[in-house]
């Protein structure tokens, strides 16, 4: 069994990385059996199906809506089409249709790399072998102003936390075979709920850190129970480094340190247990926390197409459920945030805790690189 890398510690996460090119960055982040640029390679795994589990970071609604900047379907004059129509237009955001293939979240892009689409977002010529089963928290853990909402955070954990993700794995285990690629990114609702509880009672940090570590372990244990026996391969994606998000940057130093401890505890819990539960032919680790750091650093972010790694891309009027905001359309109403399309390509963050489309694209590229390089 190959050894997973030494986990990121609080001190290592605080140290900036050297500027590297995009390809070098992908190699540095890829957790594989062979080294970048050399060594023998086993036959490349070519999935016959992609199944994703997780939370709002991976969620796509039945109407193609996502927790990021969403692309509105437009006529030639820039008017928004009513959902399901190519003739009738509307200014009502609740009635608009979306071009879900544009500004895709990472799971869509990974599936597309293997020629697959999902029922939530059909693609002409693709094979319907992507099952996007991530859960909807119902609302973001932060308000439209980017402030933590204790009620919403608790609901997010209830609706899309690790416990619910484990249930989804159990329910959908019949979809998994030795030709399946499972995309797993879970735990953010749990971490944000724990952060809310820490802020209400700072002395509880040690117990909350232990809780997050145990939760990470439970996720890996469940993957070993429900996924491993099927022979499916797993791309296990660590949580992003939310201390670098707008939410984290608005926090006090003590709060950021606490948030970091919660994230590291969960990430290390699931990673270290996965090292015990899986070998390198069935699981590859994707270090989104390190990727977040590189996309945030002013010396390296341009390699990822990012020019703004601090501000919220979805500005005033953004939603607290999918979609967080829309690309521009003619005569927009004030009830839903609207952004210039360039935000999708240069911003790291859509809101206080969610990736903008460019970051999703970079995460997808890293996942595909890992899967293709690892002898799964």
N, C-alpha and C positions, 0 to 999 in steps of 0.2 A: 504493500500500500504506500502510495506516495505521501510525503509529509506536506501538510498545508503550511503556509508561511507563518512565521511568528506573528501573533496578532498585534494590531496597532494598539499602542498604549497611549495614555493621555499625553505624555510628554512628546511622543513621536508625532502625534497628530498636530501638535502646536508648532512643530518645526516646518518651515516652508520647504518645498521641493525645488530642486534645480530645474531650470528651464530645459525642456526636452521637446523634440518634435512629436507630432501626433503618432507616428508609427512607433517611435521609441517609447512613448508613453503607453501605448497599447501593449507593447511587449513587457514593459515594466509591471503593468497591472495584471497581465495574464497569469493565471495560476495553472501551470501545465506540467506534464511529466518531462517533456523535452525542453531544452533551453531555446530562447529566441535566436533564430539564425543558424541553427545547426542541430545535429543529432539525428538519430533514426526516428521514423514516425510510423506508428501503426496505421492500419487502414482508417480513413476518415469516417466518422459517424455521419450518416445521412438520415435524418429523421423522416419517418413516414407520417408523423403527426406531431403537433405542438399543443401542449396543454399548459395553461398558466393558472397559478393560484396566488392569492395575495389580497391586497387592499386597494385603496384609492390610487396608489402609485401605478397600478396596472389596470385599473377598472375602465371598461368601455360599456356604456349603456346600450340597450337594444336600439336606441336611436343614434348611436355612434357618438355620444357625448362623453367627454373625458375631463379629468381634473387637471386641466392645463388651458392654454390658449386654443380655442376651437375655431375652425375655419367655416364660415357661413357659406352656403351655396348661393351664388349670385347670378343675376342675368347680365346681359352685356352692358347695362347702365349702372351696375353696382347695387341694384335692389336685391333684397334678400327674398329667396323663394320660400313659400310655405312648405313645410315638411311634406315630402312625397309628391310635390308638384314641380313642373318645369315651366309653368305658365303664370301662376298666381303668385304675387309678391306680398310682403307684409313688413311692417315695422315693429311688430310685436315679437320680442325675443322668445317668448314661450311657444310661438307658432313656427319659428324658423326651422328650415332644414339645414343639415350640416354636411359638408364634404369631409367625411370622416377619414378619408385616405390622406388628407393634408393635415399636417401637425399631428402625426400619429404618435401614440405613446409607444414605449420601448417594446412591449410584447407584440404589438402589431408589426413593427419593423423586423423583429427577429423572425416571426412567422413568415413574413413576406420574403425574407432572404432565402427561405426554402420552398417558395412557391405556393404558400398557403394563405388562405383568408379565413375569416370567421363570420358567423351569421350576423354579428353586430355591424359589420362593415364589409359587404361583398366587394370583391375586386374582379374585374373582367379578366378571364383567362386563368385565374388562380384556382387551386384545388381546395375544397372546403374541408380542410383538415386541421384548422386551428380552433381550439376551444378556449376562449378567454373567460375564465371562471373566477377572476378576482372579484372581491365583494365591495359593495358600495357602503361607505360609512354613513351615508345620508346627508352629511354636512361636514365641512372642514372643522378641524379642532380650533381654528382661529376665526374671529369675526372678519367682516370685510375690511376692517381697519387693521387687521393683522394682530389683534390681541387675543390671547388664549381665552377660550370659552369653556369653562369647566363642564357645563352640561353637554355641550357638543362633543367634547373630548371623551366623556364617559360613554356617550351614545356611540361614538365611533369605535371604541373598544368593544362594545357590545355587538355591534353590527358587522365589524370587519376586523376584529382583533384576531390574535393567534388561535384562540379557542375555536372561533368560527371557521378559520382557514383549515384547521385540522378536521373539523366536521365536513368541510367541502372535499377534502382529500378522501376521506372515508366514503362519502357518498358517490364520488366520481372515479373511484379506483378502477371500475370496469372499463374506463377509457384508456387505461395505461397498458402498454405492451413493451417488448424490448426494442421496438422501433420508435417509441415516443420520447420526445424531448420535453421534460417538465421545466417550466420557468417558475421559480419560487422567490418571491420578494414579499416578506410579511413582517409585521411587528411595529410599524410606525404608529398606528393608533394606540397601541399599548404603551409605547415609550412616551407619547405626548400626554396620555392620561396620567402616567406616572409622574411626568414633569409637573402637571397641574397639582397633583397631590403633594409633591415636594414643595412647591411654592406656598401651599397652604400650611405645610408643616415641615420646615427645613430640617428639623432633627430626625425626620424619617428617612433621610437619604440612604443610609446604610441598608436598611431593610428593603427599600425600593430597588437599590442596585442588586441585592440578592434575588429579589423577585424577578427582575429582568433577566438575570443570568439563568435562573431556573426556567423561565419562559422560553428562552432561546434553546435550552437543552430539550425542552418538551417538544419544540418544533422539529428538531432533528430526529428525536426518538419516533415521532409520528411519521416522518418521512421514511424512516427505516421500516416501520410497520406497514405502511400503506403503499409506498412507492417501490422500495427496494425489491420485494419479492416478484414484482412484475417484470423486472429487467429494464424498466424505463431509465433513461439518463436524466440527470438533474443539473441544471444551472442554478446554483444557490447564490442569490444576490444579497450582499450585505446592505444594511440601511445606509442612506446617504448621511453625510456629516452635517446634521442640522444646526450645529453651532455656527456654521457659516451661512445659514439661511437668514433671511430678513428677521425671522423670529429670534434666532440666536443672537444676531448682531444687536437687536434692541434690548436684550437681556443684560442684567448686571454681570460682572465678572464671576461672582459666586454662582449665579444661575447658569451661566454658560458652562462652568466647570461641572455643575451637577448634571446638566443635560448631556454633556460629554460622557460622564460616568455611566449614565443610563444607556446611552447608545452603545458604548464599548461593551458594557456588561451583556446586553442582548446579542450583539454581533459575535462576541467571543463565545458566549454560551452556545449558540447554534453552530458556529464554526468548529470549535474544539470538539463538540459532540459528534459533528459530521465526520471528523477525522477518525473517530472510533467506529462509527456506524457504516461508513462507505469507503470504497477504495477509489483510486484515480480513474478507473475505467467506468465508473457509474456516476461520478459527481465532479463538477468543476466549480470552483469558487470565483465569484466576481466581486471585486473590491470596490464597490461604489463609494465607500467612504474615502478611499484614496483618490478616486476619480473626482469626487466633489472638491477635494483640496486642490487638485491640479486645475480644475475649471474655475476655481475661485481666485487663485494666485495671479496677480497682475503680470507676473513674469512668464506664465505658462498658459493662461487662458486663451490667448489668441490662437494657439495650436488647435484648439477645439472650436474655433469660430465664435467664441464668447468675447464680447467687449464690455458687458455690464454684468458683474457678478454680485452686486450689492443691492440693487433696487428691485422692487416688485414690478414685474412686467404688466400684470393686470392692475391698472391704476384704479381711480375712484369708480365706484359703482360695480365693482367686481362681485361675482356671486360667491356663495358659500357652499354650493353644490355644483355638480357638473352641468353646464360648462362654467369654469371660473370667469372667463371673459371670451369675447368673440373678436375675430379680425374685423376690420372696418367694413361697413356697408352704408348705403345711402340713407340719409335722414334717420340716424339711430335714435331710439328713445333713450331716456335717462335711466331706465330701470335695469340695464345690464351694461357692465363695463365693456368698452370697445377700445381696441388698440390698433395701431398701425401694424401692418403685416411684418415690418422689419423687427418688431419685438420678438416674433417667433424665432428668428434666426440669430439674434445676438444676445438675448438675455439668458441668464442661468436659471432664474426663478420666476415662476408665473405668479405665485402669491407668497405668503410668508413661509410655507413649508413644502411646496410642490414644484417640481422641475418645469421649466418652460420647454417648448418643443425641441430646441437645439440640444438641450441636455439629454432629453429622451433619445434623440438620434445618436448621441455619443455613447450613452449607456448601451443601446442596442448594438452598436458596432463592437463594443468591448465584449458583450455576451457572445456574439457570433464569432469573434476572434478566439475567445476561449474555447468554445465548442469545436471549432474547426481545427484548432491546434492540439487539443487534448485527445488522446487515443481512446475516446469513449467507446 
